[in-house]
Amino acid sequence: MDEKERYEQARKRVEEIKGFYVHLLVYVLVNLGLFLVNILRSPETIWFYWPLLGWGFGVVAHGISVFGLRGVLGPEWEKRKIREIMSKE
């Protein structure tokens, strides 16, 4: 892989990470706003946690897609699994 390809790969990775952090920031700010609207406008009915939970699953999925499950299904796990399968054959 030449320098230009490595740079392009790194740039794409940075964009993925940046996208996740922007998503996380918007999630926090919007849900804070929803919390305030709920508490100030209709404190007798607590509903703010529904969008918090639903969108929260999306944020977690986005984080996993960007950062992966390092210890569980990351590159090291793949290498170990490949070695394990190759040793059995």
Distance bins in CASP14 RR format, pairs under 12 A and 6 or more apart:
PFRMAT RR
TARGET T0000
AUTHOR 0000-0000-0000
RMODE 2
METHOD distances of the structure
MODEL  1
1 7 0 0 0 0 0 1 0 0 0 0 0
1 8 0 0 0 0 1 0 0 0 0 0 0
1 9 1 0 0 1 0 0 0 0 0 0 0
1 10 0 0 0 0 0 1 0 0 0 0 0
2 8 0 0 0 0 1 0 0 0 0 0 0
2 9 0 0 0 0 0 1 0 0 0 0 0
3 9 0 0 0 0 0 1 0 0 0 0 0
3 10 0 0 0 0 0 1 0 0 0 0 0
4 10 0 0 0 0 0 1 0 0 0 0 0
4 11 0 0 0 0 0 1 0 0 0 0 0
5 11 0 0 0 0 0 1 0 0 0 0 0
5 12 0 0 0 0 0 1 0 0 0 0 0
6 12 0 0 0 0 0 1 0 0 0 0 0
6 13 0 0 0 0 0 1 0 0 0 0 0
7 13 0 0 0 0 0 1 0 0 0 0 0
7 14 0 0 0 0 0 1 0 0 0 0 0
8 14 0 0 0 0 0 1 0 0 0 0 0
8 15 0 0 0 0 0 1 0 0 0 0 0
9 15 0 0 0 0 0 1 0 0 0 0 0
9 16 0 0 0 0 0 1 0 0 0 0 0
10 16 0 0 0 0 0 1 0 0 0 0 0
10 17 0 0 0 0 0 1 0 0 0 0 0
11 17 0 0 0 0 0 1 0 0 0 0 0
11 18 0 0 0 0 0 1 0 0 0 0 0
12 18 0 0 0 0 0 1 0 0 0 0 0
12 19 0 0 0 0 0 1 0 0 0 0 0
12 66 0 0 0 0 0 1 0 0 0 0 0
13 19 0 0 0 0 0 1 0 0 0 0 0
13 20 0 0 0 0 0 1 0 0 0 0 0
13 66 0 0 0 0 1 0 0 0 0 0 0
13 67 0 0 0 0 0 1 0 0 0 0 0
14 20 0 0 0 0 0 1 0 0 0 0 0
14 21 0 0 0 0 0 1 0 0 0 0 0
14 66 0 0 0 0 0 1 0 0 0 0 0
15 21 0 0 0 0 0 1 0 0 0 0 0
15 22 0 0 0 0 0 1 0 0 0 0 0
15 66 0 0 0 0 0 1 0 0 0 0 0
16 22 0 0 0 0 0 1 0 0 0 0 0
16 23 0 0 0 0 0 1 0 0 0 0 0
16 62 0 0 0 0 1 0 0 0 0 0 0
16 63 0 0 0 0 1 0 0 0 0 0 0
16 65 0 0 0 0 1 0 0 0 0 0 0
16 66 1 0 1 0 0 0 0 0 0 0 0
16 67 0 0 0 0 1 0 0 0 0 0 0
16 68 0 0 0 0 0 1 0 0 0 0 0
17 23 0 0 0 0 0 1 0 0 0 0 0
17 24 0 0 0 0 0 1 0 0 0 0 0
17 62 0 0 0 0 0 1 0 0 0 0 0
17 63 0 0 0 0 1 0 0 0 0 0 0
17 65 0 0 0 0 0 1 0 0 0 0 0
17 66 1 0 0 1 0 0 0 0 0 0 0
17 67 0 0 0 0 1 0 0 0 0 0 0
17 68 0 0 0 0 0 1 0 0 0 0 0
18 24 0 0 0 0 0 1 0 0 0 0 0
18 25 0 0 0 0 0 1 0 0 0 0 0
18 66 0 0 0 0 1 0 0 0 0 0 0
19 25 0 0 0 0 1 0 0 0 0 0 0
19 26 0 0 0 0 1 0 0 0 0 0 0
19 27 0 0 0 0 0 1 0 0 0 0 0
19 59 0 0 0 0 0 1 0 0 0 0 0
19 62 0 0 0 0 1 0 0 0 0 0 0
19 63 0 0 0 0 1 0 0 0 0 0 0
19 65 0 0 0 0 0 1 0 0 0 0 0
19 66 1 0 0 1 0 0 0 0 0 0 0
19 67 0 0 0 0 0 1 0 0 0 0 0
20 26 0 0 0 0 0 1 0 0 0 0 0
20 27 0 0 0 0 0 1 0 0 0 0 0
20 58 0 0 0 0 0 1 0 0 0 0 0
20 59 0 0 0 0 1 0 0 0 0 0 0
20 60 0 0 0 0 0 1 0 0 0 0 0
20 61 0 0 0 0 0 1 0 0 0 0 0
20 62 1 0 1 0 0 0 0 0 0 0 0
20 63 1 0 1 0 0 0 0 0 0 0 0
20 64 0 0 0 0 1 0 0 0 0 0 0
20 65 0 0 0 0 1 0 0 0 0 0 0
20 66 1 0 1 0 0 0 0 0 0 0 0
20 67 1 0 0 1 0 0 0 0 0 0 0
20 68 0 0 0 0 0 1 0 0 0 0 0
21 27 0 0 0 0 0 1 0 0 0 0 0
21 28 0 0 0 0 0 1 0 0 0 0 0
21 59 0 0 0 0 0 1 0 0 0 0 0
21 62 0 0 0 0 0 1 0 0 0 0 0
21 63 0 0 0 0 1 0 0 0 0 0 0
21 66 0 0 0 0 1 0 0 0 0 0 0
21 67 0 0 0 0 0 1 0 0 0 0 0
22 28 0 0 0 0 0 1 0 0 0 0 0
22 29 0 0 0 0 0 1 0 0 0 0 0
22 59 0 0 0 0 0 1 0 0 0 0 0
22 62 0 0 0 0 0 1 0 0 0 0 0
22 66 0 0 0 0 0 1 0 0 0 0 0
23 29 0 0 0 0 0 1 0 0 0 0 0
23 30 0 0 0 0 0 1 0 0 0 0 0
23 55 0 0 0 0 1 0 0 0 0 0 0
23 56 0 0 0 0 0 1 0 0 0 0 0
23 58 0 0 0 0 1 0 0 0 0 0 0
23 59 1 0 0 1 0 0 0 0 0 0 0
23 60 0 0 0 0 0 1 0 0 0 0 0
23 61 0 0 0 0 0 1 0 0 0 0 0
23 62 1 0 1 0 0 0 0 0 0 0 0
23 63 0 0 0 0 1 0 0 0 0 0 0
23 65 0 0 0 0 0 1 0 0 0 0 0
23 66 0 0 0 0 1 0 0 0 0 0 0
24 30 0 0 0 0 0 1 0 0 0 0 0
24 31 0 0 0 0 0 1 0 0 0 0 0
24 55 0 0 0 0 0 1 0 0 0 0 0
24 56 0 0 0 0 1 0 0 0 0 0 0
24 58 0 0 0 0 0 1 0 0 0 0 0
24 59 1 0 0 1 0 0 0 0 0 0 0
24 60 0 0 0 0 0 1 0 0 0 0 0
24 62 0 0 0 0 1 0 0 0 0 0 0
24 63 0 0 0 0 1 0 0 0 0 0 0
24 66 0 0 0 0 0 1 0 0 0 0 0
24 67 0 0 0 0 0 1 0 0 0 0 0
25 31 0 0 0 0 0 1 0 0 0 0 0
25 32 0 0 0 0 0 1 0 0 0 0 0
25 59 0 0 0 0 0 1 0 0 0 0 0
26 32 0 0 0 0 0 1 0 0 0 0 0
26 33 0 0 0 0 0 1 0 0 0 0 0
26 55 0 0 0 0 1 0 0 0 0 0 0
26 56 0 0 0 0 0 1 0 0 0 0 0
26 58 0 0 0 0 0 1 0 0 0 0 0
26 59 0 0 0 0 1 0 0 0 0 0 0
26 62 0 0 0 0 0 1 0 0 0 0 0
27 33 0 0 0 0 0 1 0 0 0 0 0
27 34 0 0 0 0 0 1 0 0 0 0 0
27 51 0 0 0 0 1 0 0 0 0 0 0
27 52 0 0 0 0 1 0 0 0 0 0 0
27 53 0 0 0 0 0 1 0 0 0 0 0
27 54 0 0 0 0 0 1 0 0 0 0 0
27 55 1 0 1 0 0 0 0 0 0 0 0
27 56 1 0 0 1 0 0 0 0 0 0 0
27 57 0 0 0 0 0 1 0 0 0 0 0
27 58 0 0 0 0 1 0 0 0 0 0 0
27 59 1 0 1 0 0 0 0 0 0 0 0
27 60 0 0 0 0 0 1 0 0 0 0 0
27 62 0 0 0 0 1 0 0 0 0 0 0
27 63 0 0 0 0 0 1 0 0 0 0 0
28 34 0 0 0 0 0 1 0 0 0 0 0
28 35 0 0 0 0 0 1 0 0 0 0 0
28 52 0 0 0 0 0 1 0 0 0 0 0
28 55 0 0 0 0 0 1 0 0 0 0 0
28 56 0 0 0 0 0 1 0 0 0 0 0
28 59 0 0 0 0 1 0 0 0 0 0 0
29 35 0 0 0 0 0 1 0 0 0 0 0
29 36 0 0 0 0 0 1 0 0 0 0 0
29 55 0 0 0 0 0 1 0 0 0 0 0
30 36 0 0 0 0 0 1 0 0 0 0 0
30 37 0 0 0 0 0 1 0 0 0 0 0
30 48 0 0 0 0 0 1 0 0 0 0 0
30 51 0 0 0 0 1 0 0 0 0 0 0
30 52 0 0 0 0 1 0 0 0 0 0 0
30 55 1 0 0 1 0 0 0 0 0 0 0
30 56 0 0 0 0 0 1 0 0 0 0 0
30 59 0 0 0 0 0 1 0 0 0 0 0
31 37 0 0 0 0 0 1 0 0 0 0 0
31 38 0 0 0 0 0 1 0 0 0 0 0
31 47 0 0 0 0 0 1 0 0 0 0 0
31 48 1 0 0 1 0 0 0 0 0 0 0
31 49 0 0 0 0 1 0 0 0 0 0 0
31 50 0 0 0 0 0 1 0 0 0 0 0
31 51 1 0 0 1 0 0 0 0 0 0 0
31 52 1 0 1 0 0 0 0 0 0 0 0
31 53 0 0 0 0 1 0 0 0 0 0 0
31 54 0 0 0 0 0 1 0 0 0 0 0
31 55 1 0 0 1 0 0 0 0 0 0 0
31 56 0 0 0 0 1 0 0 0 0 0 0
31 59 0 0 0 0 1 0 0 0 0 0 0
32 38 0 0 0 0 0 1 0 0 0 0 0
32 39 0 0 0 0 0 1 0 0 0 0 0
32 48 0 0 0 0 1 0 0 0 0 0 0
32 51 0 0 0 0 0 1 0 0 0 0 0
32 52 0 0 0 0 1 0 0 0 0 0 0
33 39 0 0 0 0 1 0 0 0 0 0 0
33 40 0 0 0 0 1 0 0 0 0 0 0
33 41 0 0 0 0 0 1 0 0 0 0 0
33 48 0 0 0 0 1 0 0 0 0 0 0
33 51 0 0 0 0 0 1 0 0 0 0 0
33 52 0 0 0 0 0 1 0 0 0 0 0
34 40 0 0 0 0 0 1 0 0 0 0 0
34 41 0 0 0 0 0 1 0 0 0 0 0
34 42 0 0 0 0 0 1 0 0 0 0 0
34 46 0 0 0 0 0 1 0 0 0 0 0
34 47 0 0 0 0 1 0 0 0 0 0 0
34 48 1 0 1 0 0 0 0 0 0 0 0
34 49 0 0 0 0 1 0 0 0 0 0 0
34 50 0 0 0 0 1 0 0 0 0 0 0
34 51 1 0 1 0 0 0 0 0 0 0 0
34 52 1 0 0 1 0 0 0 0 0 0 0
34 53 0 0 0 0 0 1 0 0 0 0 0
34 54 0 0 0 0 0 1 0 0 0 0 0
34 55 0 0 0 0 1 0 0 0 0 0 0
35 41 0 0 0 0 0 1 0 0 0 0 0
35 42 0 0 0 0 0 1 0 0 0 0 0
35 43 0 0 0 0 0 1 0 0 0 0 0
35 46 0 0 0 0 1 0 0 0 0 0 0
35 47 0 0 0 0 0 1 0 0 0 0 0
35 48 1 0 1 0 0 0 0 0 0 0 0
35 49 0 0 0 0 1 0 0 0 0 0 0
35 50 0 0 0 0 0 1 0 0 0 0 0
35 51 0 0 0 0 1 0 0 0 0 0 0
35 52 1 0 0 1 0 0 0 0 0 0 0
36 42 0 0 0 0 0 1 0 0 0 0 0
36 43 0 0 0 0 0 1 0 0 0 0 0
36 48 0 0 0 0 1 0 0 0 0 0 0
37 43 0 0 0 0 0 1 0 0 0 0 0
37 45 0 0 0 0 0 1 0 0 0 0 0
37 46 0 0 0 0 0 1 0 0 0 0 0
37 47 0 0 0 0 1 0 0 0 0 0 0
37 48 1 0 0 1 0 0 0 0 0 0 0
37 51 0 0 0 0 0 1 0 0 0 0 0
38 44 0 0 0 0 0 1 0 0 0 0 0
38 45 1 0 0 1 0 0 0 0 0 0 0
38 46 1 0 0 1 0 0 0 0 0 0 0
38 47 1 0 1 0 0 0 0 0 0 0 0
38 48 1 0 1 0 0 0 0 0 0 0 0
38 49 0 0 0 0 1 0 0 0 0 0 0
38 50 0 0 0 0 0 1 0 0 0 0 0
38 51 0 0 0 0 1 0 0 0 0 0 0
38 52 0 0 0 0 0 1 0 0 0 0 0
39 45 0 0 0 0 0 1 0 0 0 0 0
39 46 0 0 0 0 1 0 0 0 0 0 0
39 47 0 0 0 0 0 1 0 0 0 0 0
39 48 1 0 0 1 0 0 0 0 0 0 0
39 49 0 0 0 0 0 1 0 0 0 0 0
40 48 0 0 0 0 0 1 0 0 0 0 0
41 47 0 0 0 0 0 1 0 0 0 0 0
41 48 0 0 0 0 0 1 0 0 0 0 0
42 48 0 0 0 0 1 0 0 0 0 0 0
46 52 0 0 0 0 0 1 0 0 0 0 0
47 53 0 0 0 0 0 1 0 0 0 0 0
48 54 0 0 0 0 0 1 0 0 0 0 0
48 55 0 0 0 0 0 1 0 0 0 0 0
49 55 0 0 0 0 0 1 0 0 0 0 0
49 56 0 0 0 0 0 1 0 0 0 0 0
50 56 0 0 0 0 0 1 0 0 0 0 0
50 57 0 0 0 0 0 1 0 0 0 0 0
51 57 0 0 0 0 0 1 0 0 0 0 0
51 58 0 0 0 0 0 1 0 0 0 0 0
51 59 0 0 0 0 0 1 0 0 0 0 0
52 58 0 0 0 0 0 1 0 0 0 0 0
52 59 0 0 0 0 0 1 0 0 0 0 0
53 59 0 0 0 0 0 1 0 0 0 0 0
53 60 0 0 0 0 0 1 0 0 0 0 0
54 60 0 0 0 0 1 0 0 0 0 0 0
54 61 0 0 0 0 0 1 0 0 0 0 0
55 61 0 0 0 0 0 1 0 0 0 0 0
55 62 0 0 0 0 0 1 0 0 0 0 0
56 62 0 0 0 0 1 0 0 0 0 0 0
56 63 0 0 0 0 0 1 0 0 0 0 0
56 64 0 0 0 0 0 1 0 0 0 0 0
57 63 0 0 0 0 0 1 0 0 0 0 0
57 64 0 0 0 0 0 1 0 0 0 0 0
58 64 0 0 0 0 1 0 0 0 0 0 0
58 65 0 0 0 0 1 0 0 0 0 0 0
58 66 0 0 0 0 0 1 0 0 0 0 0
59 65 0 0 0 0 0 1 0 0 0 0 0
59 66 0 0 0 0 0 1 0 0 0 0 0
59 67 0 0 0 0 0 1 0 0 0 0 0
60 66 0 0 0 0 0 1 0 0 0 0 0
60 67 0 0 0 0 0 1 0 0 0 0 0
60 68 0 0 0 0 0 1 0 0 0 0 0
60 69 0 0 0 0 0 1 0 0 0 0 0
61 67 0 0 0 0 0 1 0 0 0 0 0
61 68 0 0 0 0 0 1 0 0 0 0 0
61 69 0 0 0 0 0 1 0 0 0 0 0
62 68 0 0 0 0 0 1 0 0 0 0 0
63 69 0 0 0 0 1 0 0 0 0 0 0
63 70 0 0 0 0 0 1 0 0 0 0 0
64 70 0 0 0 0 0 1 0 0 0 0 0
64 71 0 0 0 0 0 1 0 0 0 0 0
64 72 0 0 0 0 1 0 0 0 0 0 0
64 73 0 0 0 0 1 0 0 0 0 0 0
64 74 0 0 0 0 0 1 0 0 0 0 0
65 73 0 0 0 0 0 1 0 0 0 0 0
67 73 0 0 0 0 0 1 0 0 0 0 0
67 74 0 0 0 0 1 0 0 0 0 0 0
68 74 1 0 0 1 0 0 0 0 0 0 0
68 75 0 0 0 0 1 0 0 0 0 0 0
68 76 0 0 0 0 0 1 0 0 0 0 0
68 77 0 0 0 0 0 1 0 0 0 0 0
68 78 0 0 0 0 0 1 0 0 0 0 0
69 75 0 0 0 0 0 1 0 0 0 0 0
69 76 0 0 0 0 0 1 0 0 0 0 0
69 77 0 0 0 0 1 0 0 0 0 0 0
69 78 0 0 0 0 0 1 0 0 0 0 0
70 76 1 0 0 1 0 0 0 0 0 0 0
70 77 0 0 0 0 1 0 0 0 0 0 0
70 78 0 0 0 0 0 1 0 0 0 0 0
71 77 1 0 0 1 0 0 0 0 0 0 0
71 78 0 0 0 0 0 1 0 0 0 0 0
71 80 0 0 0 0 0 1 0 0 0 0 0
72 78 0 0 0 0 0 1 0 0 0 0 0
72 80 0 0 0 0 0 1 0 0 0 0 0
72 81 0 0 0 0 0 1 0 0 0 0 0
73 79 0 0 0 0 0 1 0 0 0 0 0
73 80 0 0 0 0 0 1 0 0 0 0 0
73 81 0 0 0 0 1 0 0 0 0 0 0
74 80 0 0 0 0 1 0 0 0 0 0 0
74 81 0 0 0 0 1 0 0 0 0 0 0
75 81 0 0 0 0 0 1 0 0 0 0 0
75 82 0 0 0 0 0 1 0 0 0 0 0
76 82 0 0 0 0 0 1 0 0 0 0 0
76 83 0 0 0 0 0 1 0 0 0 0 0
77 83 0 0 0 0 0 1 0 0 0 0 0
77 84 0 0 0 0 0 1 0 0 0 0 0
78 84 0 0 0 0 0 1 0 0 0 0 0
78 85 0 0 0 0 0 1 0 0 0 0 0
79 85 0 0 0 0 0 1 0 0 0 0 0
79 86 0 0 0 0 0 1 0 0 0 0 0
80 86 0 0 0 0 0 1 0 0 0 0 0
80 87 0 0 0 0 0 1 0 0 0 0 0
81 87 0 0 0 0 0 1 0 0 0 0 0
81 88 0 0 0 0 0 1 0 0 0 0 0
82 88 0 0 0 0 0 1 0 0 0 0 0
82 89 0 0 0 0 0 1 0 0 0 0 0
83 89 0 0 0 0 0 1 0 0 0 0 0
END
